[in-house]
Amino acid sequence: MARTSGSHSDITGPRLRAAAQRLFARQGYAAVSMRQIAAEVGVQAGALYNYIPDKQGLLFDLMKSHLDDLIAAWQAEAKGQNPLDALECFTRFHIRFHLERPDAVFIAYMELRNLEPENFAVIEDLRKRYETVLEDILRAGKESGVFSLPDTKLATMAVIAMLTGVTTWYRDDGRLSRDRIERIYWNMVRKAVGA
């Protein structure tokens, strides 16, 4: 995409994505106009198209970037030597990663309905890749007799929903530290899978 001569794409592009993320998380994708995003960044609305194709492309980029970062961060994480260790690693990782990005998490889960079909398919594939990590851990634990689960797919969805939900209520100035929350949630997840 061509950009305006003398513009600072390395500055304006990230500011644009940050402003859109903030506005989408606070007001919802459908309620936010390109004009609002431009005003937040301090540029003319038409200038946004030097950095993005359109609002849909911006939403897709935010969601895909979040999921790409999530998958890459998990791949770099220590996994443990057995299903119980792997589940603890996953639990703690998921909470840590998501608490650092509450706006991105909100958008990634709540704005799926606003994706065009081809964009939805890409995002859904990335989500499934990440969910499969947990399902594989749970399946290995069930097969080895470490976990007692009637359905690993259902357990996967329940655990991810529980862990991701932390971002809706957690506050840095609240009564529980992040470390304490990780420990409490790990204990709940362990019990939920019958370990």
N, C-alpha and C positions, 0 to 999 in steps of 0.2 A: 504494500500500500504506500502510495506517495505521501510524503509529509511536506509541510510548509518549510520553505527555505528559512533557515535561522531558528527553527523550532528546536526544542530540547526533548526529543522522544524518550530519552533515558530518564527524564524527570517527569514529564507530563504523562507518559503512558502509565507508569506505576501510580501516580497520583490519581489518574482517571479510574483505574481499577480499584484503588482503595476507596475513593469516593463512592463509586457505584456499589461496592460491597457494603459499605456503611448504610447507604440509602436503601438498598434492596432489603437488607436485614431489618431496618427500622420501619420502613413503610410498605414493603412488599414490591416485588418486581412490577406488577401491573400498575401500581400507583405512582411510580417514579417516571418522570419524563427525561428525555435527553437534555432538555433545557435546564432541569434541576441539577443534573450531573455536571453539566458545563459550568453552571453558576458555582457549584461546590469547588470545582477545580480552578475557576477563575479564567475561563476561556469562552469564546463565542461557541454557541451550540454547533455551528457548522464545522468548527475546528476539530470536534470530536472524531469526525469521519476520517481525519488524517491518521487516527490511531486504531479505530475499530470499524468493522464493516457496518454494524447496526447494533441496536439494543439487544437483540436475540444473540448475536455473536458475542457480545460482552457477557451476558449471563452464562452462555456455554463456556466461554473462556474461564470465568471465575470458578465454575463447578469442576471443569476438567483439571484446572491447575490444582485445586484442592485435592481431588482424588489422586492425581499423579503424585503429588507431594506425599500424601498418606501412604500410598503403595511403596514409593521409594524409601520413605522413612522406615516402614515395617521391614523391608528387605535388608536394611542396614542394621536392624535390631538383633540382639542376641535372642535365640529361640528356646533355650533350655534343652535338656537331654531326654525328657519323657513328656507324655501328654499333660501331666499335671503342671510341670514346670513351664511348658509351652503356653498353657492356658493362663497361668499367672503372668507370664511375660506379655501376652496379648492384652490381658485386662489392664495391666498397668500402663502399657504403651498407649492403648486406645484412649484412656482417660487423660494422660499427659498431653498427647498430641492434640486432642480435641479441646481441652481447656485453654490452650494457647490461641485457639481460632474460633471463638463462638460465633462470630458473624458468618464466616465461611461455612461452618457446620450447619447453621440455620438455613442458609441459602441452598446448600447441597441436599438437604432433606425436604425443605418446605416449598421449594420453587420448581421441583420436577414437573409439576403440572403445567408450567409455562414454557417448557421446552418444546420446540418443534420435533416431530417424530424422528428425523434422522439424528438430531442432537440428543434426544432422549435415549436412543439406542446406544450411542457411544457412552453416555454417562451410566446407563444401566449395566453395560458390560463391565465398566470399571468397578462399579459397586459390587457386582457379582464376584469379580476377581478377589476383592478384599474379603467379602463374606465367606468365600470358599476357603480362605486361610483358616478362619475360625471353625467352619464346618469340618475341615480335615482334622483339626486338632481334636474336636469333639468325637468324631468318628473313630480316630485312633484310640482315644481314651475309652470309648465304649467297647471297642473290639478287644482291648487288652484287659477289660474288667475294672478299670480305674474309675470310670464314670458310669452312672446308672441313669440312662436316658431312654425314654420311649421313642423319641424322634429327634435326630440330630439337626435336621433342617429347621424345625420349629424352635429348638433350643438355640440355634444360631441367631435366628431373628429376635428372640426374646433377650438374649444376652447383649446383642448389639444395641437394641432399643434401650435397655437399661443403662448401659455404659454411656451411650450418646446423650441420654437425658440429663446427665450431670451438667451439661453446658447450659441448660435452661434455668437452673437455679443457683449455680455456684457463683460466689462473689469472693474476690480476694480478701475483702475485709470481714468475711463471715467467721463463724465460730470454729470451723474446721479447716485445717491446713490441707493443701493438695496431697501431701504424703498420707495424712490421716484418712482422707477420702479414698485414696488408692487402696489402703489396707482394709478399710471397711468394705469397699466394693469387692475386693478380691475374696474376702471371707463370704460375702453373699453369693458371688458367682460360683465359688467352690461348692457351697451347699446346694445351689440351684441345679448343679449337674450331678449331684449325688456322690461327690468325692470325699 
